[in-house]
């Protein structure tokens, strides 16, 4: 599985991919602590188009 992190603040958007769920959550927590709105999208390698976003509560 791959994990896409999407961080948004104002008119800025940052997207990054991680292979590890632990690293994705750790990175998302850092961005959220700095005031970014963070979403983690879990992507199965066979189903990139059907991915479901998971919002990180800050």
N, C-alpha and C positions, 0 to 999 in steps of 0.2 A: 504494500500500500504506500501511496505517497500522500503527503499532507501539504496543502497549499495554505499559506498564511497571507491574508490580505489585511493590511493596516491602513486606515484612512484617518486623516485629520485635516479639516479645512478643505482645501483644494488639492491636497497631496494624497497619493495612493502608492503604497509599496506592496509588491507581491514577491513572495519567495516560496520555494519548494523545499521540503525536508523529507527524508526517507524514514526518520525515526519519530514516533509519536512523542517520546520524551523530549526530544530537541524542539519539536514544533510547539509544544505547550510551553516549554521554558522560554523560547524566543517570543511567543505571543504574550506571555506574562510581562516580559520586559517592556515590550511596546505598549501594552495596556497601562503599565505603571507610569509611563511617560505621557499619558493623555491621548493615546491613539485608540480609535474604535477598531477592534481586532476581530476577524472572523477566520476560523480554521475550516477548510474544506477537505474532507477525507475523500481521496480518489483511489478507487480500485484501478489497478493497471489496465484492466480490460474495459473499464467504463468511465473514461474521463468526462464524457458529456453528461452523464447522469449523476454527478456528484452533488452531495447535500451539504450546505454550509452549517457550521456549528459556531454559534456566537460565544465569545468568551466574556463572562461577566466580570466586570472590574469593580 
